[in-house]
Amino acid sequence: MKVKAYLQIIMKIDEENRSAAAKVYNDYRQPFLDNVEGALTKELLIRDEDIQVIHGFDSMEHAKAYLETDLFNNDVASGLQPTWAADPDIRFYDVA
């Protein structure tokens, strides 16, 4: 199946909190791929100024629906929230 939509979450995370954030990513990457409807890919991008997680989905509908799942709200977001230096920037993209 091809990626047709992306969810990008950009987070400002201070250096001392980055290992905790990476642990959350690693703990929930496979459950995301195995259990979230339409999930195809998930990548962690690290820059000096921020950390980004790029999620690939089979449709925009599934990309937006992920933010309403228990996995996102009860596990991923709650695990990451203590590491944030600011609120995350959440963006959606259609693949042309």
MOPAC internal coordinates of N, CA, C and O (Angstrom, degrees):
PM7 1SCF
backbone

  N    0.0000 0     0.00 0     0.00 0    0    0    0
  C    1.4527 1     0.00 0     0.00 0    1    0    0
  C    1.5379 1   108.79 1     0.00 0    2    1    0
  O    1.2310 1   120.16 1   -34.38 1    3    2    1
  N    1.3095 1   117.31 1   145.62 1    3    2    1
  C    1.4599 1   123.05 1  -178.44 1    5    3    2
  C    1.5191 1   111.87 1   -96.86 1    6    5    3
  O    1.2310 1   121.63 1   -33.43 1    7    6    5
  N    1.3450 1   114.49 1   146.57 1    7    6    5
  C    1.4645 1   120.19 1   173.86 1    9    7    6
  C    1.5207 1   108.32 1   -70.92 1   10    9    7
  O    1.2310 1   120.75 1   -53.07 1   11   10    9
  N    1.3434 1   116.18 1   126.93 1   11   10    9
  C    1.4633 1   121.18 1   179.47 1   13   11   10
  C    1.5183 1   112.31 1  -118.54 1   14   13   11
  O    1.2310 1   120.51 1   171.21 1   15   14   13
  N    1.3578 1   116.62 1    -8.79 1   15   14   13
  C    1.4667 1   120.89 1   179.03 1   17   15   14
  C    1.5296 1   108.93 1  -153.29 1   18   17   15
  O    1.2310 1   121.50 1   -32.47 1   19   18   17
  N    1.3249 1   114.73 1   147.53 1   19   18   17
  C    1.4665 1   120.90 1   176.75 1   21   19   18
  C    1.5158 1   110.50 1  -122.38 1   22   21   19
  O    1.2310 1   121.71 1   -35.45 1   23   22   21
  N    1.3068 1   114.34 1   144.55 1   23   22   21
  C    1.4584 1   123.29 1   169.12 1   25   23   22
  C    1.5197 1   105.51 1  -113.54 1   26   25   23
  O    1.2310 1   120.46 1   -57.24 1   27   26   25
  N    1.3236 1   116.72 1   122.76 1   27   26   25
  C    1.4567 1   122.47 1   178.44 1   29   27   26
  C    1.5219 1   108.08 1  -114.34 1   30   29   27
  O    1.2310 1   120.82 1   -53.14 1   31   30   29
  N    1.3279 1   116.04 1   126.86 1   31   30   29
  C    1.4553 1   121.29 1   175.78 1   33   31   30
  C    1.5246 1   107.18 1  -118.55 1   34   33   31
  O    1.2310 1   121.16 1   -62.88 1   35   34   33
  N    1.3373 1   115.39 1   117.12 1   35   34   33
  C    1.4605 1   122.42 1  -178.05 1   37   35   34
  C    1.5231 1   107.52 1  -105.06 1   38   37   35
  O    1.2310 1   121.09 1   -55.13 1   39   38   37
  N    1.3419 1   115.53 1   124.87 1   39   38   37
  C    1.4618 1   120.04 1  -176.12 1   41   39   38
  C    1.5233 1   111.04 1  -126.57 1   42   41   39
  O    1.2310 1   121.13 1   -46.26 1   43   42   41
  N    1.3133 1   115.45 1   133.74 1   43   42   41
  C    1.4652 1   121.40 1   170.53 1   45   43   42
  C    1.5190 1   106.52 1   -87.45 1   46   45   43
  O    1.2310 1   121.11 1   -64.70 1   47   46   45
  N    1.3200 1   115.49 1   115.30 1   47   46   45
  C    1.4655 1   121.53 1  -177.97 1   49   47   46
  C    1.5228 1   107.68 1  -133.01 1   50   49   47
  O    1.2310 1   120.73 1   -57.45 1   51   50   49
  N    1.3168 1   116.20 1   122.55 1   51   50   49
  C    1.4606 1   121.31 1   179.47 1   53   51   50
  C    1.5253 1   110.29 1   -64.20 1   54   53   51
  O    1.2310 1   121.39 1   -27.39 1   55   54   53
  N    1.3267 1   114.94 1   152.61 1   55   54   53
  C    1.4658 1   121.86 1  -176.28 1   57   55   54
  C    1.5325 1   112.93 1   -50.83 1   58   57   55
  O    1.2310 1   120.20 1   137.69 1   59   58   57
  N    1.3219 1   117.22 1   -42.31 1   59   58   57
  C    1.4637 1   120.11 1  -176.55 1   61   59   58
  C    1.5335 1   113.19 1   -68.50 1   62   61   59
  O    1.2310 1   119.91 1   165.27 1   63   62   61
  N    1.3363 1   117.78 1   -14.73 1   63   62   61
  C    1.4673 1   122.16 1  -179.99 1   65   63   62
  C    1.5259 1   113.68 1  -104.34 1   66   65   63
  O    1.2310 1   120.35 1   177.74 1   67   66   65
  N    1.3111 1   116.94 1    -2.26 1   67   66   65
  C    1.4693 1   119.76 1  -173.80 1   69   67   66
  C    1.5200 1   113.37 1   -67.87 1   70   69   67
  O    1.2310 1   119.52 1   144.77 1   71   70   69
  N    1.3084 1   118.52 1   -35.23 1   71   70   69
  C    1.4686 1   118.94 1   179.51 1   73   71   70
  C    1.5337 1   110.30 1   -67.18 1   74   73   71
  O    1.2310 1   119.84 1   143.02 1   75   74   73
  N    1.3245 1   117.90 1   -36.98 1   75   74   73
  C    1.4659 1   121.44 1   176.81 1   77   75   74
  C    1.5314 1   110.38 1   -64.98 1   78   77   75
  O    1.2310 1   120.48 1   139.51 1   79   78   77
  N    1.3307 1   116.68 1   -40.49 1   79   78   77
  C    1.4671 1   120.38 1   178.16 1   81   79   78
  C    1.5313 1   110.65 1   -66.39 1   82   81   79
  O    1.2310 1   120.07 1   139.44 1   83   82   81
  N    1.3261 1   117.47 1   -40.56 1   83   82   81
  C    1.4702 1   121.10 1   178.65 1   85   83   82
  C    1.5282 1   110.39 1   -63.32 1   86   85   83
  O    1.2310 1   120.13 1   143.73 1   87   86   85
  N    1.3204 1   117.35 1   -36.27 1   87   86   85
  C    1.4633 1   121.01 1   177.85 1   89   87   86
  C    1.5318 1   110.92 1   -62.51 1   90   89   87
  O    1.2310 1   120.41 1   136.58 1   91   90   89
  N    1.3305 1   116.82 1   -43.42 1   91   90   89
  C    1.4722 1   120.49 1   177.62 1   93   91   90
  C    1.5246 1   109.55 1   -60.38 1   94   93   91
  O    1.2310 1   120.48 1   134.70 1   95   94   93
  N    1.3332 1   116.69 1   -45.30 1   95   94   93
  C    1.4665 1   120.34 1   177.94 1   97   95   94
  C    1.5337 1   110.36 1   -57.06 1   98   97   95
  O    1.2310 1   120.71 1   128.87 1   99   98   97
  N    1.3244 1   116.26 1   -51.13 1   99   98   97
  C    1.4670 1   120.39 1  -177.34 1  101   99   98
  C    1.5237 1   112.53 1   -65.14 1  102  101   99
  O    1.2310 1   119.94 1   142.31 1  103  102  101
  N    1.3220 1   117.71 1   -37.69 1  103  102  101
  C    1.4665 1   121.11 1   179.96 1  105  103  102
  C    1.5272 1   112.79 1   -65.14 1  106  105  103
  O    1.2310 1   120.21 1   145.21 1  107  106  105
  N    1.3244 1   117.21 1   -34.79 1  107  106  105
  C    1.4713 1   120.17 1  -171.87 1  109  107  106
  C    1.5259 1   114.74 1  -111.39 1  110  109  107
  O    1.2310 1   119.75 1  -178.14 1  111  110  109
  N    1.3312 1   118.08 1     1.86 1  111  110  109
  C    1.4666 1   120.35 1   179.02 1  113  111  110
  C    1.5267 1   110.87 1   -61.31 1  114  113  111
  O    1.2310 1   120.17 1   126.03 1  115  114  113
  N    1.3221 1   117.27 1   -53.97 1  115  114  113
  C    1.4643 1   119.38 1  -176.96 1  117  115  114
  C    1.5235 1   112.71 1   -67.78 1  118  117  115
  O    1.2310 1   118.67 1   137.80 1  119  118  117
  N    1.3385 1   120.13 1   -42.20 1  119  118  117
  C    1.4714 1   118.41 1   174.71 1  121  119  118
  C    1.5342 1   112.52 1   -58.68 1  122  121  119
  O    1.2310 1   120.27 1   144.52 1  123  122  121
  N    1.3329 1   117.09 1   -35.48 1  123  122  121
  C    1.4665 1   120.86 1   175.37 1  125  123  122
  C    1.5252 1   109.59 1   -60.77 1  126  125  123
  O    1.2310 1   120.31 1   128.45 1  127  126  125
  N    1.3292 1   117.02 1   -51.55 1  127  126  125
  C    1.4642 1   120.89 1  -177.04 1  129  127  126
  C    1.5244 1   112.10 1   -65.78 1  130  129  127
  O    1.2310 1   120.35 1   145.56 1  131  130  129
  N    1.3286 1   116.93 1   -34.44 1  131  130  129
  C    1.4685 1   120.72 1  -177.07 1  133  131  130
  C    1.5228 1   114.14 1   -81.68 1  134  133  131
  O    1.2310 1   120.03 1   150.72 1  135  134  133
  N    1.3383 1   117.55 1   -29.28 1  135  134  133
  C    1.4625 1   119.58 1  -167.24 1  137  135  134
  C    1.5199 1   116.84 1  -120.86 1  138  137  135
  O    1.2310 1   119.31 1   163.41 1  139  138  137
  N    1.3124 1   118.92 1   -16.59 1  139  138  137
  C    1.4641 1   120.32 1  -177.69 1  141  139  138
  C    1.5220 1   109.13 1   -88.07 1  142  141  139
  O    1.2310 1   121.01 1   -54.62 1  143  142  141
  N    1.3082 1   115.68 1   125.38 1  143  142  141
  C    1.4586 1   120.71 1  -177.67 1  145  143  142
  C    1.5238 1   111.16 1   -58.79 1  146  145  143
  O    1.2310 1   121.05 1   -53.66 1  147  146  145
  N    1.3298 1   115.59 1   126.34 1  147  146  145
  C    1.4588 1   121.79 1   176.90 1  149  147  146
  C    1.5148 1   115.01 1    82.82 1  150  149  147
  O    1.2310 1   119.20 1   178.26 1  151  150  149
  N    1.3254 1   119.13 1    -1.74 1  151  150  149
  C    1.4648 1   121.84 1  -178.70 1  153  151  150
  C    1.5223 1   110.12 1   -72.12 1  154  153  151
  O    1.2310 1   120.72 1   -48.42 1  155  154  153
  N    1.3484 1   116.22 1   131.58 1  155  154  153
  C    1.4593 1   121.07 1  -178.79 1  157  155  154
  C    1.5204 1   113.18 1  -122.35 1  158  157  155
  O    1.2310 1   119.92 1   143.25 1  159  158  157
  N    1.3370 1   117.76 1   -36.75 1  159  158  157
  C    1.4594 1   121.51 1  -177.44 1  161  159  158
  C    1.5200 1   109.85 1  -144.71 1  162  161  159
  O    1.2310 1   121.43 1   -20.66 1  163  162  161
  N    1.3327 1   114.88 1   159.34 1  163  162  161
  C    1.4617 1   120.62 1   173.79 1  165  163  162
  C    1.5210 1   106.87 1  -155.25 1  166  165  163
  O    1.2310 1   120.35 1   -57.07 1  167  166  165
  N    1.3374 1   116.94 1   122.93 1  167  166  165
  C    1.4559 1   122.33 1  -176.97 1  169  167  166
  C    1.5212 1   110.00 1  -129.37 1  170  169  167
  O    1.2310 1   120.88 1   -35.80 1  171  170  169
  N    1.3317 1   115.92 1   144.20 1  171  170  169
  C    1.4582 1   123.40 1   176.97 1  173  171  170
  C    1.5168 1   108.06 1  -106.19 1  174  173  171
  O    1.2310 1   120.58 1   -57.52 1  175  174  173
  N    1.3415 1   116.50 1   122.48 1  175  174  173
  C    1.4657 1   122.29 1   178.81 1  177  175  174
  C    1.5232 1   108.25 1  -114.65 1  178  177  175
  O    1.2310 1   120.78 1   -48.44 1  179  178  177
  N    1.3325 1   116.11 1   131.56 1  179  178  177
  C    1.4579 1   120.53 1  -176.05 1  181  179  178
  C    1.5261 1   109.43 1  -120.87 1  182  181  179
  O    1.2310 1   121.71 1   -51.43 1  183  182  181
  N    1.3343 1   114.34 1   128.57 1  183  182  181
  C    1.4673 1   121.86 1   173.96 1  185  183  182
  C    1.5207 1   107.22 1  -129.14 1  186  185  183
  O    1.2310 1   120.35 1   -14.25 1  187  186  185
  N    1.3209 1   116.93 1   165.75 1  187  186  185
  C    1.4660 1   120.04 1   177.52 1  189  187  186
  C    1.5236 1   110.77 1   -58.60 1  190  189  187
  O    1.2310 1   120.08 1   140.34 1  191  190  189
  N    1.3281 1   117.46 1   -39.66 1  191  190  189
  C    1.4597 1   121.44 1  -173.51 1  193  191  190
  C    1.5222 1   115.19 1   -86.34 1  194  193  191
  O    1.2310 1   119.69 1   160.58 1  195  194  193
  N    1.3488 1   118.20 1   -19.42 1  195  194  193
  C    1.4616 1   119.68 1  -179.89 1  197  195  194
  C    1.5165 1   111.47 1  -166.25 1  198  197  195
  O    1.2310 1   121.94 1    -6.09 1  199  198  197
  N    1.3156 1   113.89 1   173.91 1  199  198  197
  C    1.4639 1   122.67 1   172.02 1  201  199  198
  C    1.5141 1   106.82 1  -121.26 1  202  201  199
  O    1.2310 1   120.91 1   -42.97 1  203  202  201
  N    1.3286 1   115.86 1   137.03 1  203  202  201
  C    1.4521 1   120.36 1   179.18 1  205  203  202
  C    1.5260 1   109.59 1  -123.87 1  206  205  203
  O    1.2310 1   121.22 1   -38.42 1  207  206  205
  N    1.3156 1   115.27 1   141.58 1  207  206  205
  C    1.4577 1   120.38 1   171.85 1  209  207  206
  C    1.5246 1   106.41 1  -117.48 1  210  209  207
  O    1.2310 1   121.52 1   -55.96 1  211  210  209
  N    1.3243 1   114.71 1   124.04 1  211  210  209
  C    1.4603 1   121.79 1  -179.10 1  213  211  210
  C    1.5228 1   107.86 1  -108.77 1  214  213  211
  O    1.2310 1   120.77 1   -59.43 1  215  214  213
  N    1.3270 1   116.14 1   120.57 1  215  214  213
  C    1.4659 1   123.08 1  -179.29 1  217  215  214
  C    1.5236 1   108.34 1  -109.73 1  218  217  215
  O    1.2310 1   120.00 1   -51.22 1  219  218  217
  N    1.3185 1   117.61 1   128.78 1  219  218  217
  C    1.4616 1   121.76 1   176.47 1  221  219  218
  C    1.5211 1   110.73 1  -102.71 1  222  221  219
  O    1.2310 1   121.00 1   -45.18 1  223  222  221
  N    1.3315 1   115.69 1   134.82 1  223  222  221
  C    1.4661 1   122.02 1  -178.02 1  225  223  222
  C    1.5217 1   110.78 1  -129.71 1  226  225  223
  O    1.2310 1   121.64 1   -17.90 1  227  226  225
  N    1.3139 1   114.47 1   162.10 1  227  226  225
  C    1.4681 1   120.40 1   177.68 1  229  227  226
  C    1.5218 1   112.81 1   -80.48 1  230  229  227
  O    1.2310 1   119.75 1   168.88 1  231  230  229
  N    1.3513 1   118.08 1   -11.12 1  231  230  229
  C    1.4625 1   121.15 1   178.26 1  233  231  230
  C    1.5256 1   110.02 1  -159.79 1  234  233  231
  O    1.2310 1   120.78 1   -22.31 1  235  234  233
  N    1.3116 1   116.11 1   157.69 1  235  234  233
  C    1.4562 1   121.12 1   175.98 1  237  235  234
  C    1.5273 1   110.30 1   -65.26 1  238  237  235
  O    1.2310 1   120.44 1   144.31 1  239  238  237
  N    1.3021 1   116.77 1   -35.69 1  239  238  237
  C    1.4666 1   121.07 1   178.19 1  241  239  238
  C    1.5301 1   110.86 1   -57.16 1  242  241  239
  O    1.2310 1   120.20 1   134.02 1  243  242  241
  N    1.3227 1   117.22 1   -45.98 1  243  242  241
  C    1.4608 1   120.68 1   179.60 1  245  243  242
  C    1.5311 1   111.59 1   -69.59 1  246  245  243
  O    1.2310 1   120.18 1   144.10 1  247  246  245
  N    1.3286 1   117.25 1   -35.90 1  247  246  245
  C    1.4713 1   120.37 1   178.28 1  249  247  246
  C    1.5246 1   110.28 1   -60.82 1  250  249  247
  O    1.2310 1   120.27 1   133.66 1  251  250  249
  N    1.3134 1   117.09 1   -46.34 1  251  250  249
  C    1.4657 1   121.03 1  -179.20 1  253  251  250
  C    1.5295 1   111.44 1   -70.47 1  254  253  251
  O    1.2310 1   120.41 1   144.04 1  255  254  253
  N    1.3136 1   116.82 1   -35.96 1  255  254  253
  C    1.4624 1   120.81 1  -178.80 1  257  255  254
  C    1.5263 1   111.85 1   -66.66 1  258  257  255
  O    1.2310 1   119.50 1   152.06 1  259  258  257
  N    1.3144 1   118.56 1   -27.94 1  259  258  257
  C    1.4620 1   121.35 1  -179.64 1  261  259  258
  C    1.5239 1   111.75 1   -57.22 1  262  261  259
  O    1.2310 1   120.18 1   143.29 1  263  262  261
  N    1.3167 1   117.26 1   -36.71 1  263  262  261
  C    1.4668 1   120.59 1  -178.74 1  265  263  262
  C    1.5301 1   112.52 1   -66.26 1  266  265  263
  O    1.2310 1   119.90 1   167.93 1  267  266  265
  N    1.3152 1   117.80 1   -12.07 1  267  266  265
  C    1.4629 1   122.31 1   178.78 1  269  267  266
  C    1.5333 1   112.39 1  -100.06 1  270  269  267
  O    1.2310 1   119.92 1   177.67 1  271  270  269
  N    1.3302 1   117.76 1    -2.33 1  271  270  269
  C    1.4700 1   119.90 1  -175.77 1  273  271  270
  C    1.5247 1   112.06 1   -78.36 1  274  273  271
  O    1.2310 1   121.40 1   -22.74 1  275  274  273
  N    1.3237 1   114.93 1   157.26 1  275  274  273
  C    1.4643 1   120.74 1   174.38 1  277  275  274
  C    1.5200 1   110.81 1   -62.70 1  278  277  275
  O    1.2310 1   120.23 1   140.97 1  279  278  277
  N    1.3315 1   117.16 1   -39.03 1  279  278  277
  C    1.4652 1   120.18 1   179.58 1  281  279  278
  C    1.5205 1   110.55 1   -57.04 1  282  281  279
  O    1.2310 1   120.16 1   133.29 1  283  282  281
  N    1.3229 1   117.31 1   -46.71 1  283  282  281
  C    1.4629 1   119.89 1  -179.30 1  285  283  282
  C    1.5288 1   111.15 1   -68.77 1  286  285  283
  O    1.2310 1   120.29 1   128.39 1  287  286  285
  N    1.3162 1   117.06 1   -51.61 1  287  286  285
  C    1.4699 1   120.40 1  -173.10 1  289  287  286
  C    1.5239 1   114.14 1   -73.90 1  290  289  287
  O    1.2310 1   119.99 1   137.14 1  291  290  289
  N    1.3261 1   117.62 1   -42.86 1  291  290  289
  C    1.4654 1   120.73 1  -173.49 1  293  291  290
  C    1.5235 1   113.72 1   -90.20 1  294  293  291
  O    1.2310 1   119.98 1   158.20 1  295  294  293
  N    1.3218 1   117.64 1   -21.80 1  295  294  293
  C    1.4580 1   120.50 1  -176.05 1  297  295  294
  C    1.5365 1   111.89 1  -114.53 1  298  297  295
  O    1.2310 1   120.52 1   117.03 1  299  298  297
  N    1.3200 1   116.61 1   -62.97 1  299  298  297
  C    1.4623 1   120.55 1  -174.03 1  301  299  298
  C    1.5252 1   111.86 1   -67.36 1  302  301  299
  O    1.2310 1   119.94 1   120.29 1  303  302  301
  N    1.3221 1   117.71 1   -59.71 1  303  302  301
  C    1.4720 1   120.32 1  -176.45 1  305  303  302
  C    1.5235 1   111.55 1   -63.23 1  306  305  303
  O    1.2310 1   120.12 1   138.14 1  307  306  305
  N    1.3242 1   117.37 1   -41.86 1  307  306  305
  C    1.4670 1   118.95 1  -179.48 1  309  307  306
  C    1.5244 1   110.95 1   -67.57 1  310  309  307
  O    1.2310 1   119.99 1   147.57 1  311  310  309
  N    1.3268 1   117.63 1   -32.43 1  311  310  309
  C    1.4584 1   120.70 1   176.66 1  313  311  310
  C    1.5161 1   113.17 1   -72.47 1  314  313  311
  O    1.2310 1   120.69 1   146.38 1  315  314  313
  N    1.3256 1   116.29 1   -33.62 1  315  314  313
  C    1.4680 1   120.65 1  -178.47 1  317  315  314
  C    1.5271 1   113.32 1   -84.33 1  318  317  315
  O    1.2310 1   119.71 1   149.75 1  319  318  317
  N    1.2973 1   118.15 1   -30.25 1  319  318  317
  C    1.4640 1   121.90 1  -172.98 1  321  319  318
  C    1.5343 1   113.52 1   -49.27 1  322  321  319
  O    1.2310 1   118.52 1   136.59 1  323  322  321
  N    1.3278 1   120.43 1   -43.41 1  323  322  321
  C    1.4670 1   119.00 1   179.56 1  325  323  322
  C    1.5344 1   113.79 1   -64.83 1  326  325  323
  O    1.2310 1   119.81 1   164.60 1  327  326  325
  N    1.3304 1   117.98 1   -15.40 1  327  326  325
  C    1.4646 1   121.01 1  -178.81 1  329  327  326
  C    1.5270 1   113.34 1   -92.18 1  330  329  327
  O    1.2310 1   119.90 1   166.27 1  331  330  329
  N    1.3307 1   117.79 1   -13.73 1  331  330  329
  C    1.4674 1   121.49 1  -174.80 1  333  331  330
  C    1.5229 1   112.23 1   -73.18 1  334  333  331
  O    1.2310 1   121.05 1   -46.19 1  335  334  333
  N    1.3326 1   115.59 1   133.81 1  335  334  333
  C    1.4612 1   121.70 1   172.47 1  337  335  334
  C    1.5295 1   109.95 1   -90.49 1  338  337  335
  O    1.2310 1   120.07 1   166.55 1  339  338  337
  N    1.3288 1   117.47 1   -13.45 1  339  338  337
  C    1.4687 1   124.74 1   178.19 1  341  339  338
  C    1.5237 1   107.18 1  -158.87 1  342  341  339
  O    1.2310 1   120.74 1   -15.05 1  343  342  341
  N    1.3148 1   116.19 1   164.95 1  343  342  341
  C    1.4626 1   119.74 1   176.62 1  345  343  342
  C    1.5270 1   109.75 1   -61.49 1  346  345  343
  O    1.2310 1   120.04 1   -37.35 1  347  346  345
  N    1.3249 1   117.53 1   142.65 1  347  346  345
  C    1.4658 1   119.94 1   179.48 1  349  347  346
  C    1.5247 1   112.06 1   -70.22 1  350  349  347
  O    1.2310 1   121.50 1   -24.62 1  351  350  349
  N    1.3150 1   114.74 1   155.38 1  351  350  349
  C    1.4601 1   123.32 1   175.65 1  353  351  350
  C    1.5279 1   106.13 1  -102.68 1  354  353  351
  O    1.2310 1   120.22 1   -61.85 1  355  354  353
  N    1.3288 1   117.19 1   118.15 1  355  354  353
  C    1.4626 1   122.26 1  -176.34 1  357  355  354
  C    1.5234 1   108.73 1  -111.21 1  358  357  355
  O    1.2310 1   121.76 1   -52.62 1  359  358  357
  N    1.3416 1   114.23 1   127.38 1  359  358  357
  C    1.4779 1   120.52 1  -177.85 1  361  359  358
  C    1.5247 1   110.13 1  -133.47 1  362  361  359
  O    1.2310 1   121.31 1   -31.70 1  363  362  361
  N    1.3332 1   115.09 1   148.30 1  363  362  361
  C    1.4622 1   122.34 1   175.94 1  365  363  362
  C    1.5194 1   108.79 1  -118.59 1  366  365  363
  O    1.2310 1   121.05 1   -35.11 1  367  366  365
  N    1.3385 1   115.59 1   144.89 1  367  366  365
  C    1.4569 1   121.52 1   179.58 1  369  367  366
  C    1.5171 1   109.23 1  -135.99 1  370  369  367
  O    1.2310 1   120.36 1   -43.30 1  371  370  369
  N    1.3306 1   116.91 1   136.70 1  371  370  369
  C    1.4613 1   122.91 1   168.02 1  373  371  370
  C    1.5170 1   107.85 1   -88.36 1  374  373  371
  O    1.2310 1   120.68 1   -35.07 1  375  374  373
  N    1.3221 1   116.30 1   144.93 1  375  374  373
  C    1.4567 1   121.07 1   174.53 1  377  375  374
  C    1.5164 1   107.64 1   -87.66 1  378  377  375
  O    1.2310 1   120.70 1   -52.06 1  379  378  377
  N    1.3226 1   116.26 1   127.94 1  379  378  377
  C    1.4731 1   121.17 1  -178.48 1  381  379  378
  C    1.5149 1   110.93 1   -81.92 1  382  381  379
  O    1.2310 1   120.10 1   180.00 1  383  382  381

